Amino acid sequence: MDEGALVTRALAGDQQAFAALVEAYQTPVYNLSYRMLGNAAEAEDAAQEAFIRAYLQLKTYDPAKRFSSWLFSIAAHYCIDQLRRRRFSWSTLESLTGRDSQDHGALDPEDRALNNEEGRELQRALMLLPENYRLVLILRYWRDLSYEEIMAVTRLSESALKTRLHRAREMLAEKMRGGRATPAVVQGPLLAVNRKEEGDGVLSEC
Amino acid sequence: MSCRNVSELMSLHLDGLLSSEGSAALENHLARCSTCWEHWQALQHMDQRLREAPLATPPGDFVPEVMRRISLYQGFALPAVRVPGWAILGASALAVVSSAAWVVFAAISVYWQMDTVWYLGLCALKSAGVALAVADALTLTGRSLLSELLAPTTVAGLVSLSGLSVLVLVLWLRLVTKYSAWRRAA
């Protein structure tokens, strides 16, 4: 059964239809929450909350648009709200205690997606990005969303999205370069470039 | 082409959105600029790592847990949200009629009585509630409780105030249930 029919049935009060939508989207919504919040317990709560909000706001869903974009938008907004609250509570706590914690995005070592050092490093680097930049990377990579779909979720214009993705990549590469995971050589470069040796007489434009 | 522009082309290229002209310009620049070449290597590495990163999967009981919370919400919300339309209409009508009665009575008292201030004051005082009417009946005038409660000033005041109270209560309940009931599911 297609999404539109499931949404129609859910609107008519059929909880099984909504359960089918939860079943279909539980992994991407949970992953989005997890990658945004960096913590399994908070991610589970945020993902549940996103589905509950979607259920309660189902009447506002426009069937002409993708259900997934609408759902991800709800989840993303909720996660960003949670991060802002977390930041506020941490800054309040620090101002009271006089301590400056560097561990705001503490990672849970038991998390399933962080079962190796590489995974932990990647998530740690991701958590160092501002939330709006982290969001576009998550949507681009873990959902493989097109620019149009990311624009629908984030309500960014195309040029703003291009700039944000570009800057997010720059930031993440920089954070990862700061770690020890960056190898000296990348296997199978995506762009075939016959790089001339340095000092071959071609002036660098940099 | 400057390095800044090339950096933007790299991002587009990673998304497969670079035209053949753009790709050629990028290749041309990378072949000559060692700084950008190293940066491109780092970006490709990051891109590869992100593409290979696994999806975090929710716990096995995720779907039933969401549906349990939704059913909890419904169990709480339905009785509170459903304020019948006739009750709202009735409360509104009562409020309007009793307020109008209060105003008419006050106007009549102003026109016919010299001690207008006393009458209006009495209306206001009695509209504050039955307790004040009882106290008034027992201590101030010595009139019987029944005649005090049935006095025009008391009736007008009480009907007006209770009508307004019902209206405000109904509106408040609707407001609260509409905008914050979802929190009960948590």
Interface residues (C-beta under 8 A of the other chain):
Chain A: Q15 F18 A19 V22 E23 Q26 T27 P28 Y30 N31 Y34 R35 A40 A43 E44 A47 Q48 E49 F51 I52 R53 Y55 L56 D111 R112 A113 E118 G119 L122 L137 R140 Y141 W142 Y147 K162 T163 L165 H166 R169 E170 L172 A173 M176 R177 A181 T182 P183 V185 V186 P189 L190 L191 A192 V193 N194 R195 K196 E198 V202 L203 S204 E205 C206
Chain B: M1 S2 C3 S7 E8 M10 S11 L12 H13 L14 D15 L17 S23 L26 E27 H29 L30 A31 R32 C33 S34 T35 C36 W37 H39 W40 Q41 A42 L43 Q44 H45 M46 D47 Q48 R49 L50 R51 A53 P54 L55 A56 T57 P58 P59 F62 V63 E65 V66 M67 R69 I70 S71 Y73 W182 A185 A186
